[in-house]
Amino acid sequence: MDNNRILLSEKDLVQRWYNVAADLPKPCAPPLNPGTGQPLTPDMLTPIFPMALIEQEVSQERWIEIPDPVREVLKLWRPTPLHRAFNLEKALGTPARIYYKNESLSPPGSHKPNTAVAQVYYNKQAGIKRISTETGAGQWGSALAFACSKFGVECTVYMVKVSYEQKPMRKSLMHIWNAEVFPSPTDRTNSGRAFRQRFPGTTGSLGMAISEAVEDAATHEDTNYSLGSVLNHVMLHQTVIGLEAKKQFEIAGDYPDILIACAGGGSNFSGFTFPFVPDKLKGKEIRIIAAEPAACPSLTKGPFRYDFGDTGKMTPLLKMHTLGHVFVPPGIHAGGLRYHGMAPLVSHLKDLGIIEATALNQIECFEAGILFARTEGTIPAPETTHAIRAAVVEALKCKETGEEKCIAFNFSGHGHLDLSAYDKYYEKALEDYEYPEELIKQALKEVPEVK
Ligand SMILES: Cc1ncc(COP(=O)(O)O)c(C=O)c1O
């Protein structure tokens, strides 16, 4: 009988991160200083990031060594298993082989600590006492709180208000790991106060929470800022996922025809798929699909252009697929997929035609998530259900054509603290919502023109 799980041992924990920037046929457009319109120089980032991370942000090195203290913490749950989803295949009646990489096994329950641990380590090395951040669903905030507790660094989290109210348990995790958590927009920062004035009664957005966390770091000498997605160094740290998966496919004697991950800011997608990009560039036929919500369709509907990373225009300009930095997303339950932009590296790969994207509605995603829970067992995070739904769509196509494709997706996190969203599904209180083109056009009017 074939194995349900393909396992690696601790000694197989990867030693180096993979940097896709080294293999791109055309380099990514650089971040710009919004004041001058000129490419950003590393020293402009030193008020909020340690130099080691700034160097990784601009690095063109293909491989970057993972420091031993980071690997020691990752060993608490890595390497993670690659599962063959036999039960899901059977339920779908598909000839496809479906695999998933299980990132839900980390202490906070998602892929997010893969970068949190690295980021906190480099900040600690640089003598930083406190780290501020934003969080959507609370997965990132809890991952950073966990990592800060491992290295004895204080942690302040600005949590998007709608999630703070919808997901109180994530807040408890952050408290247990010693972080302070505030519903954003707050009245603690100038940007928070301005958002409350401009958008009375707002449920918040990641863009607003980022502005608050950046301001907090920029105005306190001993504090740095940490971002859970979007930036190049975050994509880099997440590649442990795909590097392990490649070894596991070798052990299984298989290789994916289709790779799928959900995409909010792009980090679990990058981590899972980037290590396969060199094979695709060398001619392997692999489809690489990012699954995003129809309610926040940055990759499928947002133009590829320079925009701010936050609503308060405090960040550099990044070239990315964007719905506009003033985008306020509808309150869908996949809190982690509600960001207005997409990682510049992911956006660039889409522009080059190396990856593709699909937009899905939340009800079909919850249906896929429930099917997964009833077949494979684990209850997925609402974000993760987007990857599952996209995999189900591909598996059902195989059922029609009879093709025995190998489909692999990243199981980015469990949904044990998102059960209220499942309750809403059962109460039939969830609605599908496609973000209207008209609102996108309107939001884009506030995006600066860059020649
Ligand atoms: C479980 C889970 N999956 C996916 C995401 C989306 O983020 P990213 O696109 O950076 O992986 C999040 C973000 O919070 C998340 O919590």
The ligand as an ORCA input file, in Angstrom:
! r2SCAN-3c Opt
* xyz 0 1
  C      -3.692     30.220      6.854
  C      -3.330     31.321      5.925
  N      -3.151     31.046      4.627
  C      -2.843     32.018      3.748
  C      -2.723     33.335      4.132
  C      -2.427     34.364      3.103
  O      -1.188     34.969      3.238
  P      -0.059     34.747      2.181
  O      -0.617     35.005      0.826
  O       1.008     35.718      2.546
  O       0.410     33.341      2.329
  C      -2.894     33.672      5.475
  C      -2.736     35.057      5.923
  O      -3.024     35.435      7.014
  C      -3.208     32.640      6.388
  O      -3.393     32.914      7.680
*
